[in-house]
Amino acid sequence: MATQDSTARGQAETRAARAQMQAEMAAQAWADLASAERNRDDNTARLKALRLAREAEAEAVVAAKPAPKPRAKKATVRARAAT
């Protein structure tokens, strides 16, 4: 009977240790996931800032260009005939 009690106690301790290890591994997995999400969000924000800066620079270049001069209209046949 004593061996059955010690065996049952040993199995219970093993189950408890396994459950504790699984809980620690799960906590670490959640921490890793949160870290990966933070890294992804930081990278997305960095890339968005770069894109917005590039677009603003492109708009500034376009705004700095002088407007093209309108082409002179050719005289029509009627206008030439009237003169």
C-alpha positions, 0 to 999 in steps of 0.5 A: 500500500505504501508503494502505491501511495508513493507511486501516486504521489510521484505521478502527481508531482510529475504532473504538477511539474509538467503543468508548471513547465507548460505554463511557463512555456505558454507565458514565454510564447505569449511574451514572444508574440507580443514582442513580435507584434510590437516589432511589426508595429514599429516597423510599419510606423517607420515605413509609413513615416518614410513613405510620407516623407518621400511623398511630401518631397515629391510634392514639393518638387512638383510644386517648385517646378514652374508651370509650363507656358501655354502654347501660342494658338495658331491663327485660324483660317478665318482670322487670316482671311479677316486680316 
